[in-house]
Amino acid sequence: MKILITGSNGLLGQKLAELLRQQPDVAIVATSRGANKLAGLYPDLPFAALDVTDAAQVAQVLDKQRPTHVIHTAAMTNVDECELNHEPCWAQNVTAVEHLVAACAARRIHLTHVSTDFIFSGEHGPLTEEATPAPVNFYGESKLAAERVVQASAGPWAIARTVLVYGTAHDYGRSNIVLWVRDSLRAGKTIQVVDDQWRTPTLAEDLAQGCWLLARHSAQGIYNISGRELLTPYAMALQVADHFQLDKSLITKADGSIFTQPARRPLRTGFIIEKAERELGYQPHSFAEGIELVGGG
């Protein structure tokens, strides 16, 4: 079994590389558009430069590497950036998927595609795999369009839908809710955290595990891969404060409407993960365990 990872410089890509290196009888190749950030950590990890928006390059890399499975993590995921820059968002989130689907189907390569709860309106939640999509922002529209491309593939495919992924990675610029709350409270800062949005936050290691299980089983269809607990960001922040014994009075409950953001957010999503638990043996960490793993001491 040989697995090619797209977007290996990202949070999920790095967690997948770390996980898959430990699996017996699995060969892996990391790919990314930029320079290989994992070279210092895993100097023996095979790497190929790949811009997934370039159809010829996708075909060339797949022909050279000859993977049995592709796990596609590369995407433009900054929701507000997508709202303001439609063309690059569509190129990275839809056109790239069209290239990968065509190339994988032609070579009978199993494709695992990572999607999002932002394909939903936020009127209902938590959601099963059968829920009807209705995105409220352009990022969600692009990810839904990508799902439809994958679902129309003549080749083997699985879609891993996830929610509010958090974690830390090497040379990774973004923060996450655990570190942001911890560091703000340690600095004595007052923070406003929304209490009218609901999610099932997902530890990056758990999402990597879910993607690996989909590839290992050569699963077919849509699977919800997230945490179990339906929480507001405010409730998450309180848990972080409790874990690190920090001053909860610095956390102010806020309504999402007070924040000026280009893109609307769905209010209530979150996933029911029984299908992944039943069919794949997926077992995510609790949010408290995730805080311990991400936040350290």
N, C-alpha and C positions, 0 to 999 in steps of 0.2 A: 504494500500500500504506500503510495507516495502522494503527499498533500502539498499543494501550492497555496500559500497564503498571500492574498493581496492586502496592501495597506499595512505591512508588517511594522512600520514605524509608529503606528497609532497605538492607543491603549489596548484595544482588543487584540490587535495583531501581535503585540509584544507578549501578551498573556498566552496567546495560542502557541507562539514559538516556544515559550518556556514550558508549557504543558506537553506539547507534542514531542519535544526533545526527549522526554522521559518515557515515551511509549515504545515498547519493543516492537520490532518489525514495522516501524513507520519511518519512512524517509520524508524529509520536509525540505521545501525550498521557500525562502522568504522573498517577497517582492515588494518594491515600493517605488514611487516616482522620484523621491529624493535619495540622498546618500543613505547608506545602511546604518541606522542608529544602533543596531544590535551587534555591530562588528566587534566592539570592545568587550561586550558581555559574552558573546558566543562566537569566537573567532573561527570555529569550525563549521558554523551554520552556512549552508549554501545560500547564496543570494543572487538575484537577478534584478536588474533595473527594469521597471515596467510602468508605463503610463497607460492605465486602463482605458483612457479615452482615445487611444490610438489603435484602431482595429488591426492594422498590419503587425504592430508590435505584440499585441495580445496573441495573435496566431503564431508568430515567430517564437515567442517565449514558451507557449504550450507545446509546440512541435519540438523544441530543443529539450525541455525539461520532462515532457511526457508524464505528467501526473495522472493518477487515477481519480483524484478528488481535488477540487478547488474550494477554498473557503474565502468568500469575498467580503472583506471587512472595509475596504477603501470606500470612502464617501465624503461628501461635504455635509457636515453635521451641525454646523453653527446655524441655528434656526433663523436668527435675525439676518445673518449674512446671506442666507438663501433668499430671504424675502426681498432683500435689496439688490441682489445680483442673480437674476433668473438664469441667464445664459450659462455661467460657469456651474451653477447648481444643477441645471438640467444635463449638462455635459458629463459631470462627474457622477450624478446619481441615476441617470437614465441611459444616456448614450453609451456609457461604459458598460452598463449591464447588458445592453443589446449586443455589444461586441463579445462579451464573455459568454452569454447564452448561446450565441451562434457558434462560437469557437468550441465551446464545451460539448454542445449537442453533436456537432460534426465529428468529434473525436470520442464520443460516448464517455465523457468525463463527468462524474457526479459533481454538481454545483450546489454548495450551501450558500445562500444569500442572506445577509443580515438586514432586517427591516425594523420597524419602530411602531410604538403605540401612537405616534403622531399622525398616522393615517386615519385616526378616528376623531370624531367630533368632540368627544369629552362630555357628552350628555349622559352616558351610561358607563358604569364600570363597577367592579372589574369585569373583563371581557373574555370570552372564549375565542377559539380560532374561527368560529362561525359568525362572529359579529360583522355587521355591515360597515365598511369603511366610509368615512365622509370627512376628509381633511379640512382643517380651518386655516391652514397656512401653506405657503408654496413648498416648503420643505416636505410637508406631509403629502402634497400633491405629487412631488417628484418621486418620493419613496413608494407611493401607491402605483404610479405608472411603472416603476421598476418591478414591483411585485407582479404586475400583469404580464410584463415581458417574460419573467421567469416562469410563470404559470402556463404560458403558451409554448414553452420549450418542448421540442421533440425528444430531448435528452432527459436523463435522470436529475431531479432537483429537490431541494428542501429549502424552506424559508424559515429562518429563526427570527421571530419578532421579539423585541426586547423593550425595556423601559428604564429610563434614567440610570444609565450605567455610571458607576463610580469606581475609582481605584487610582493607583499610582503606578507610574512606569518610568523607565529610564529616559532622561532628556525629553520629557514631555511637558509642554508649556502650560497646559490647562490644570486648574485646581479642581476640587470636587467639594460636595456639600460637607463632608466630614472634616476635611482639612480647613476649609473656609470658616466654618463655625468654630472649630477648635482654636485656630490661630487668631481669629477676631476676638474671641472671649479672653484668650490669654493676654491679648494686648489691651484689654479693658474697653474694647469698642462696643457700642450699642449697634445691634444689627436688626434689620427688619426682615422677617421671613414669612412667606405667604402661607395662609391656613385655609385657602379655598381651592387648592388644587390637590388632587389625590393621585398617587403613583404606587407602583410596587418596585421600589428601588432594587437595582441589580448590581451585585458585585462583579467586577470585570472578570475575576477568576471563574465565577459561576457561568457567565456567558461563554467564556472560552470552553469550559467543560461541556456545556450544552451543544456548542458547535462541533466539538470533537465527537460527541455521542451521535449526532446526526450523520457525520461523515463515516464514523465507524460502522454504523448500521446501514449505511447507504439509504437513509430514510427518504421517504417520498411524501411531500405535502408540507403543510404549514404547522409550525409548532411555536407555542408561547414559551419563551425562555426568559424568565425574570425571577425576582424574589417572590416570596409568598405574601408578605405583609403589605396591606394597603395603608399607606401613611401620607400625611401632608408633610411638606418640607418643614413646617413649624414643629410637628411632632418629631421629625427626624432630628432637628436642631436640639430639641430638649433631650433626646436620648444621647446625643453627642456631649452635651453639657454635663449630664449625669455621669457618663462614662469617665470623663476626665476631671470630674468634681470641680466644675467651673460655675461661674455665677449666672444662673438662668434668668435673673432679672434684667440682664443686658439684652435678652432676646425679646423683641417686640413683635406681636402678632400683626400681620398685615393682610390686606386684600390685594389680590393680583392687579386690580384695576389702577392702583396707585403708581405702578411702575410703567414708565414709558418705554415700550418695546415695539419695534417695527412689526413683528409677527405675533398674531394671536396664539395663545396656548390653549389646548384642550383642558377643560377643568378637571374632569374625572375620567381617568383611564385605569391603568392597572390590569394585570392579567391573571386569569385562572390557569394554572400550570399543570392540571391533573393529567392531560394527555402526555406531556413530556415525562412526567413522573411515571406514569403507567407503561408507556411504550419504550422509553429510553433509559429509565432508571435515573432520571435527573433528580438531584437533591441539592438545592441551593442552601447557602448559609443564611442564618437569620441576620437581620440588620444589626443587631448587637454584636454578632460575631464579625460582621463586615467592618464595623467601627474599629474593633480590636485589630483586625488585619491591616486596615488602611492607615489608621491613625497612630499606631504604635503606642508608646508610653506618654 
